[in-house]
Amino acid sequence: MNPITTITLSSGMTLVVEPMQGVRSAAIAFLTPAGFAADPEPRQGFAPLASELLMRGAGDLGSREHADALDRLGVGRSASAGAHFMSVGATLVGARLLEALPLLTNMVLRPRFEPQAFEPARELALAALESLKDEPTERVALAARARHLPSPLSRSGLGTEQGLTDATRDELAQHWATHALPERSIFAAAGAVDPVALRDRLEQLLSGWRGRAPAWNLGAPPERGYQHIEDPTNQVQILMMHDAPPESAPESWLEKVVVNVLSGGMSGRLFTEVREKRGLCYSVNASYRGDKEFGTCAAYVGTTPERAQDSFVVLLEQLRLINDSGITPDEFNRAITGMKSRLVFSSESTSARAAGLASDLHRLGRARTLVEIAAQIDAITLDQVNAYLKTRRLGSMTIQTLGPRPLRPDAVA
């Protein structure tokens, strides 16, 4: 078993490290509380702008010099904005991690946000927003999120056209200075990593970095219900969302089994009932996402206008039926096997482990080993899942459709 080391550094940032035997690579996930939920309401777009500009120079190095320095060390890197955090990720040969650390930490502590790079970053962000017109699946997902989750988690990570247009370079730099702070930040590393050496080097590099980002509050729950977006296409997108247990709840494991039964590939109930038996759609799936304080399940079907109403009816029927019928031993075994297979695949990726460690710290308050996660999966029984299904309710749902004409949700009993 790979031991996990968790340390609070003198800056207030949490460091979590999992050395992995038999690998030569290392990966980091550096999370700081400057996600899109922290953007000021009139400036929704700071986060996507920052994620682009963090890759364009840091410390004493301009964009080209910084990129060349990382390339010489063989560092693959990225910056992405989530709701809670801005994440800087990197993968490289473990022997070069300490050498690369100043370049990587400077991306968070000393981004240049160069004025000449700001307008190109804005143009890219606006182009990404504009490209949604050609991404109906993404549009329906964002519309459902906006009506299902409380603000500011209901926002799009792409920002708004007004927010991106009005943002200035100086405003963004000031926002970053007050939100990219060490308390509540997480630095996760996995692979060929020495925890003690990494800790000592970070203590040197983060010396003088202090502070805590201001907290943001959740708004009132939205109304939810049914809504349609008219779009003159020959496809219809249907998305249904309902509440689920948070990741920290024991029932989250049971919910994951249920979702895997619904959407476990070609053997999943949704694929079998909606696509194979009735030929109603070209795509159908379900997913679960657990956060720190709440969870959500989403079920999606993509179909044609002629089959949209029937697809809607059958999808909703299957979401309700599983609560009444329970699952069979064969379905249970396939779901558990799929969950453990994905766990094995993640164990072979240092970047997946670094991201998993950081996610665990945020959602659960501690990092889990893969052995512990496997044991949690093994402990689930069919009786537990079926007992959970007897009490499981879909509750207040959000139903979002996109296509040439609205559906008739009231026609479903």
N, C-alpha and C positions, 0 to 999 in steps of 0.2 A: 504494500500500500504506500502511495506517495504521501508523505506528511505535508500538512499545510501549516504555514507560519503566518500569523496575523499580528501586526505591530502597529501601534499608533505612534507616528513620528512626532518629533518635537514641534513641527509646524501645525499639527492637528490632523494631518491627512492620515488615512488608514492604508497601510501596505499589506497586501496579501500575496503570498508566494507559494507555488506548488512545484517543487523540483520533480521532473519526470525522468525516470530511468530509461536509458536506451535511446534517447533522442539527442540530436546535436543542435536543434533549433530552439529559439526562445521567442516568446510573444508577450506583448504587454497590452493592457487596456488601461488608459489613463482617463478617468472620468472626473469631470468637474461640474458643479451644479449651475451650468449656464445653458440648459436645454431650452427648447422653444416655449415651455410653460412659463419661463421666467422673463420672456420678452414683454416690454411694456405694451399695453393694449394698442396704442396707436402705431407701434413699431414692430408689429408681427412680421418678422423677416430678419431680425438681428441674428438669429441662430443659423439659418442657412447661409447668410453672408459670412458669418464668422467661420463656419465649417470650410468654406472655400478659401478665406484669407489666411487661416492657420497654416495652409500648405504653401503660402507665398512669402516666405521669409520669416526669420525669428532671430532675436538677439542682435549680434553684430553682422549677420549675414543676410543679404538680400535674397530674393526669390531664387535666382539661378544658383548663387553660391550655396545656399542652404540645401537645395535639391541635389546639387553635385556632391556635397559632403555626405549626405545620406546615401546616395547611390554608390559612392566609393566604398561604403561599409556594407553594401548589399541589403539595405533596409527597405522593406516594403511597408508603406505607411498609408494611413487614411485618417480622415476626420469626418465625423458624422454627428448630427444633432438628433437626440431623442427628446422626449417630453421632459424628463428629469435632468438629464446630463448631456453635456457635450463630451464626446469620446474621441480620444486620439489613440489609434491602434497602430501597432508595428510588429513585424516579424523579421527575424534575422538569425544569423548564426549566433548561438549562445555565447561563444567566446568573445564576441564583439559588442555585447550588450552594454557593458560599462563604458566603453568608448563612445557608443552612440547616445548614451543618456543625456549629455548636455544638449545635443541637438534636439532630442525629443522633448525634454522638459522645457526648453526655451519656447517651444510651440505654444505652450500653455502660459508660462510665466512672462515671456517677453515677445509676444507676436508683434510684428512690425505694423500690420494693417496699413501698408504703404498707400498713400493717396493715389498713385498711378495704377494701383491694382484694384482700387475700390470700384471704379465704374465697370471694368470687365466682370468683376464678381457680381455686381448688381445685374448686369445684362444676362449672365448665366442663370441667376436665380429667377429672373423674370421669364427667361426662355423655358425653364423647367416648369414654371407655373402655367405658361401658355401651352406647353406640351400636354397638359391634362386633357385638352380637347380631343386628343387622339388616344387617350387612355381611359376608356369607359369603366373598366374594372376598378381602376384607382379612384376615379371620380365617385363612383357609387360607395366605395369604402370610406372615403373622406366625408361624404355627405352623411353616411350612417354614423360615423364617429362623432360628427358635430352635433348630432341630435341624441346620442346615447350617453356620452360621457359629460360630466360637469366641466365647466370652464375652470382653468385654462387647458385641461387635458384634452378637451374636445377640438383643439386647434389642429390645423394642418401644419406639419413640419416644413412645408414649403413657404410658409408665410402668406401674406396677402399682397395684392398688387399695390394697394395704397401704402402699406407698411414698407414695402421694398422701395417704392418710389420716393417716399419722404425721408427715409433713413439717410443720415450723413456719416461720414467716416469718424468724425470726432465723437458723435453720439455713441457709435458702436464701440469705440475704444474706451469710453467712460463706462459703458455698460459692462464690458468685459472686465475692467479693473475692479468693479464692485461685485462681480458674480463669480469670476474664476478664482476662487479663494480656497485655501486648503481644508478648512473644516467642512465635513460632508463629502470631500473629494476622496476618490478611491484610486489606488494604483495597484493593479493586479498583474502578476507575471507568472508564466508557466513555461516549463521546458528545462533546458540546460541552464539553470539559474542557481547561483549561490545566494541564499537569503541574507546572510550576514553581510556579504560584500555589497549586495544591492542596497540594503538598508543604509550602510555607512556612506555609500556614494550619494544616495538621495538626500541624506542629512546634510551633506556638503552643498549639494546643488540647490536645495530648497531653503538654505539658511536665510532668514529675514523674511520669508514668505509667511504672512500671517493674515488671519481674518476669517469671517464667516459670511457667506452670501445671505442676503435678506430672503426670508421665507415668503412663499406665495400661498394664498388660501384658495380652496375649492369653492366654486360657486354652487348655486342650487341645482338639483337634478333637473335635466331638461324634460320636456313633455313626452318625447318619444312618439310612438304610434307610427302611422303609415304616411309616406311622402313619395311623390313621383317627380322625376326630372325628365322633362320632355326632350327627346333627342331623335331626330329623323334618321335613325339607322335601321339596319335589318337584323339587329341583335337586341336582346333585352337582358339587362343585368339585374339580378335580384339578390339582396343581402338582408339577412335577418340576424339581429343581435339580441342577446339576453344576458342577464347577470349570471355570474358563477362565483364559486368560492375564491377568495384571494389565495395567492401562492402560499402564504403562511398557514393556511387552514389545513388540517389533516384531510378534509374532503377534497382538496385540490387533486390529490392522487386519484381518487375515485372518478372525478370529473374528467381527468386525462384519459382514463380507460374508456369512459363513455364516448368521448370524442374520437378516440382511436377506433372504436367499433363503428361509429358513424362514418368515419372518413379514413379508414385504413387501407387505402389503395383500391385496387379493383375488387377486393373482397369486402369492402366497406358497405354498410347498408345503403348509404346515399347513392353510391355508384351503381349498386345492384338494382335498387328500386326506381331511381329516377332516370338513370341512363340505360342500363342494360335491359331491364324488363319492359320499359315503356318507350324507350328511345326519345325522351323528351328534351334532352339537352346535350351540349358538347362538353360541358365542364360542370362539376359539382364537388363541393368539399365542405368540411367543417374544421374549425380550429378553436383552440382555447388559449387565452393569454391571461396569466396571473400576475397581478401587480402586488405591491406591498399591502394595500388596504382593500382591494377589490379585484374581481376577475370578470372577464367577459368571454362569451362564446359567440362565434360568428358562423353562419351557414350561408354559403354562396351557391348560386346556380346561374350559368350563362346559357341562354337559349334563343330561340327565334320568337318573333311576335305571335306567330300562330300557336306556339306551344307554351307560351309564357304563363297563362293562367293555370293550365294543368300542372306545369312545373312548380308553380307557387303552391298549389294545393298539396301536391305529393310531398314537397319538401317540408311544409309545415306539419303534415300528417306524420312524417317519419320523426320529426323532432319531438312530437307529442307521444308517438307510439312507444318509443324506447322507454319512456317513463312508466308506461302501463305494462308493457310486456316483459321488461327486463332483458337481459342478454343471455345467450346460450353458452355452454362450456366451450364450444369451438370458437365462438366470437371472443370470449375472454382470453383464451390461450393465444389467439392470433394477435390480439391487442397487446398483451404482455410481451410477446416475442418481438413485436415491432418496436415497443418502447425500449427494450433492452438492446436491440440492434442499433438503434440510434445512439444509445449511450456508448456502445462500443466504438462506433464511428467517431464520436466526439472525443473519445480517449486517445485517438490517434492524431488529433490536431491540437497543437499548442495554442493557436489563436482561439479555438473554441473553448479550451480550458480557461484561458485568461478571461475571456468574456463571461464564462460561467461563474468564475470566482467573484468577479465584480458584481454580477447580477445577484448572486446569492447574498453578498454583503448588503446590498441595497434592499432587497425584498425580505430577507430572513434575518438579517443582522449578524450572520456568520456564514462562512464558506463550508461547503460539504465536499468530501472526497467522493470519487466515483464509486468506491466500495460502499459508502453510506447510501448513495442514491440507488445503487443496485439492490441493496438490502431493503430499502423502502419499497421498491417495485416488487421484490419477491414476497414481501409481507402482505401484499394485497390479495384478497380472496374473492372468489365469485360471489359468495354470500354477502360480503361487505358491499360490493358494487350493487347488487340487486336490492339490498336493504336501503342503500342510498337513493336508488332510483324511485323507490316508493315515496320518498319525501321530496324529491327533486321537482321543482316547478320552473316553468319558463318565465313566469312573472311578467312584468311590464316590458314588452318587446319594442325594439325599433325595427321597422321594416322599410327598406329603401329600395326603390326600383328606378331604372333608367332605361328609356326606350321610346318608341313612337307614341305609345298611349298608356295610360295608367291601367293597373289591374283592379280586380274587385276583391279586396281583402275581406269585406263583409260577407262575401258569399261562402266563406269557410266557417262552418259551425264552430 
